[in-house]
Amino acid sequence: MEAKESDEGPRTGLRRRDLLRRAGAFGALVAVPAGLVAAPAVAAEERGEVRALAATEAGTLNAVLNRLIPSDASGPGATEAQVARYIDRALAGPFSDAAPAYAAGLAALDDYAAAQYGAAFAALPPATQDLVLGDLEAKRATGFVPDSSAFFEMVRMHALQGMFSDPVRGGNAKFAGWDLIGYPGIRMDYSAHDQRLGVKLKPAHHSAADFNIFNPKHGA
């Protein structure tokens, strides 16, 4: 049966709204492991070359992230938020133990896509990419250790972290993730009016790196 084309994400329940609801978008703001929080800060605007992933791996990962958190009418997605940059930096640092799993998983993903649909994952049309990701999530895709679902869930959780964690870690570029869910950013004070129910706060667009109190080098 021919898959229906969609720009909202996989047809297997992975649309943006489902992805956020399943993980809890606001919970993702604080879901970053302690090791990453303690890592040296990197300027939010910094743009560097790929650190941990090979070029082919980075291309495959970008394609996956673009389907998990696509750009659509509700706002920007993984591309604009630089989610792949967040994951790559983490794999070069506090997530280094996961680097082999990413290398093996991305290779297995391309092998499975080629065997089932005749091309590497990034070369497939979006609707077919959604089918492949659906197979991963449902543990139907072969060639993964321990299984395809474990790889899918690892990437999904890191994607959420990259979309919604503090921009200082390389993702959530230009506060795209925080704007998407209406989180105003880090503020040092809240007025009585700000704390009233139903009040929509103006985005502060401040990262932890903007405040000396959160800077690990402060006072050194």
C-alpha positions in Angstrom: 0.0 0.0 0.0 1.4 3.4 -0.9 2.2 5.6 2.0 0.5 9.0 2.3 2.9 11.9 2.0 3.1 14.1 5.1 5.2 16.9 6.4 4.0 16.4 10.0 6.2 13.4 10.7 5.8 9.6 10.5 2.4 8.2 10.0 2.9 5.8 12.9 2.1 8.3 15.7 5.3 10.3 15.6 3.9 13.7 14.6 5.3 16.6 16.4 2.3 17.0 18.8 2.4 13.3 19.7 6.2 13.4 20.2 5.9 16.3 22.6 2.9 14.9 24.4 4.5 11.5 24.9 7.7 12.8 26.4 6.2 15.9 28.1 7.6 18.9 26.4 8.1 20.9 29.6 9.7 18.0 31.3 12.2 17.9 28.4 13.5 21.2 29.6 15.1 19.6 32.5 15.7 16.1 31.1 19.3 16.7 30.3 21.6 14.2 32.2 23.8 15.7 35.0 26.9 15.1 33.0 25.8 17.3 30.2 24.7 20.1 32.6 28.1 20.1 34.1 29.9 20.3 30.8 31.8 23.4 29.8 29.4 26.0 28.4 29.5 26.8 24.7 28.2 30.1 23.3 24.7 29.6 21.9 25.6 31.4 18.6 28.7 29.3 18.0 28.6 27.2 14.8 31.3 24.7 14.3 32.1 21.6 12.3 30.9 18.2 13.1 32.8 16.8 16.0 31.8 13.2 16.6 29.9 12.0 13.6 31.2 11.2 10.1 29.7 13.2 7.3 27.5 10.3 6.2 26.3 9.7 9.7 25.5 13.4 10.2 23.4 13.3 7.0 21.4 10.3 8.1 20.9 11.7 11.6 19.7 15.0 10.1 17.2 13.2 8.0 15.8 11.2 11.0 15.5 14.4 13.1 13.7 16.2 10.3 11.0 13.5 10.4 10.8 13.3 14.2 10.5 17.1 14.7 9.6 18.6 11.2 9.1 22.2 10.4 5.4 22.8 9.9 2.6 25.3 10.4 3.0 25.2 14.2 6.6 26.3 14.1 10.2 25.5 13.4 11.6 22.0 13.8 14.8 20.1 14.4 16.7 21.8 11.5 16.1 25.3 12.7 16.8 24.4 16.3 20.1 22.7 15.4 19.1 19.5 17.2 21.8 17.5 15.2 24.4 19.9 16.5 23.3 19.3 20.1 23.6 15.5 19.6 26.9 15.7 17.9 28.5 17.9 20.6 27.1 15.6 23.3 28.5 12.6 21.5 31.9 14.3 21.5 31.6 15.0 25.2 29.3 13.7 28.0 27.5 11.2 25.7 30.7 9.7 24.3 29.7 6.3 25.6 26.8 6.4 23.2 28.9 7.3 20.1 29.4 3.6 19.1 25.7 3.0 19.4 25.0 5.9 17.1 27.6 4.8 14.6 26.2 1.2 14.5 22.6 2.3 14.6 22.9 4.8 11.8 24.7 2.3 9.6 22.1 -0.3 10.4 19.4 2.2 9.5 20.9 2.9 6.1 21.3 -0.8 5.5 17.7 -1.6 6.4 16.4 1.3 4.3 18.5 0.2 1.3 17.4 -3.4 1.6 13.7 -2.6 2.0 13.3 0.5 -0.2 16.3 0.6 -2.4 18.2 3.6 -1.0 19.9 5.0 2.0 17.6 6.6 4.5 18.4 10.2 3.6 17.7 9.6 -0.1 14.2 8.2 0.5 11.1 10.4 0.1 9.6 11.6 3.4 6.6 9.2 3.4 9.0 6.3 3.0 11.3 7.6 5.7 8.2 7.6 8.0 7.6 3.9 7.2 11.2 3.1 8.0 11.0 5.0 11.3 7.8 3.2 12.1 9.5 -0.1 11.6 12.3 1.0 14.0 9.9 2.1 16.7 7.9 -1.2 16.4 11.0 -3.3 16.6 10.4 -4.6 13.1 13.7 -3.3 11.5 16.5 -5.8 11.5 20.3 -5.4 11.9 20.2 -3.4 15.2 21.7 -4.4 18.5 20.0 -5.0 20.8 17.0 -4.0 18.6 15.7 -1.1 16.4 13.4 0.2 19.1 16.2 0.8 21.5 18.0 2.9 18.9 14.9 4.8 18.0 14.1 5.7 21.6 17.7 6.8 22.2 17.6 9.2 19.2 14.0 10.4 20.1 15.1 11.3 23.7 18.2 13.1 22.5 16.1 14.9 19.9 13.8 16.2 22.6 16.7 17.3 24.7 18.3 19.1 21.7 15.0 20.8 20.9 14.2 22.1 24.4 17.3 22.2 26.5 19.3 25.4 27.1 20.7 26.8 23.9 24.2 26.9 25.5 24.4 23.1 24.8 24.2 23.7 21.0 20.5 22.9 20.3 17.3 25.1 20.7 19.0 27.6 18.4 17.5 31.0 18.5 15.2 29.7 21.2 13.1 27.9 18.6 12.1 25.1 21.0 11.2 27.4 23.9 9.2 29.7 21.6 7.3 26.6 20.3 6.0 25.7 23.7 5.7 29.2 25.1 8.5 29.0 27.6 9.8 32.5 28.1 13.4 31.6 28.9 15.5 32.0 32.0 14.4 34.9 34.2 15.9 36.1 37.4 12.7 37.5 38.8 8.9 37.3 38.3 6.5 40.0 39.3 3.2 39.3 40.9 1.5 40.0 37.6 3.9 37.5 35.9 2.8 34.8 38.3 -0.9 35.1 37.7 -2.7 32.3 35.9 -3.3 32.8 32.2 -0.6 35.5 31.8 1.5 35.1 28.7 5.1 36.2 29.4 7.1 37.9 26.8 10.0 35.7 25.7 13.2 36.7 27.5 15.4 34.7 25.2 18.1 34.3 27.9 20.3 31.3 28.2 21.9 30.2 31.4 25.2 31.4 29.9 23.9 34.9 30.0 24.1 34.9 33.8 27.3 34.7 35.8 25.6 32.7 38.6 25.1 29.8 36.2 28.5 30.0 34.5 30.8 27.2 35.7 33.8 29.5 35.2 32.3 32.3 37.4 34.4 32.8 40.5 37.2 30.6 39.3 
